[in-house]
Amino acid sequence: MNLFLNYLVVTALLVLVLLPAGLGIARERRIDRQLRDAARGEAEPTETESRGAFSREPHGVGPAQCPLLS
């Protein structure tokens, strides 16, 4: 029984040491995939990105159409 607990403790410590590295690798792969998709033009803009201040779509009210500036 003592041998089993020793193996269990060693395995738990190994998992605790390798978990942050594994999460970091998974995050880097996700970012790389997003960058690769964006370079190919496959990325779909989200709703907030498509209506942002720097979007290329014309806005409903611009500086020339504002009633307060007329």
N, C-alpha and C positions, 0 to 999 in steps of 0.2 A: 504494500500500500504506500509506503514511504517513497519507493521508486516512482510510482505513478504520479504522486504529487510533485516530485522533483521535475519530471518531464512536463507536467502541466504548468508549473511555474516558468520553466524555460520557454515553453511555447507561448505563454501569455506575454512574457517580456519581449520575445522576438516579434510578436504581433504589434505590441506597443511601439517598438522601435521602427518597424517597417510601415506602419499605417500612414504616418504623415508623408513619407516618400511616395507611397502608392497613390494617395490622394493628389499629391502634386503632379505626378506623372499623368493621371487621368485628366486633371485640369488643363495641363499643357497640351495634351492631345485634343481636347475639346476646342481650345483656342486655335490650335493649328488647323483643325478642320473648318472652323468658322472663317479663318483668314483665306484658306484655299477656296472655299465656296464663294467668298466675296470677290476674290480675284477672277474667278470664272464668271461672275455675274449671276450666280444662282441664288444669292441670298435674297429673301423676300423681306422688304422693309415692314416693320411692325406698324401698328396704327399710330403710335406716338411719333415714330420716326418719319412717317410719310406726311404728317401735318405739322412738323416742327418749323421753327423760324427760318431755317436755312433750306427748306425744301424748294424744289424747282417748280412746284405747282403754283399757279397764281392764287393769291389770297382774295377773299371776298371784298375786303375794304383795305385799300392802300392809302398812302399819303395824299394822293391826288383826289381820291374819292371820299375822304373823311369830311363829314358835314361841318365839323368844328373848324377846319382849316380853309373852308371855302369863303 
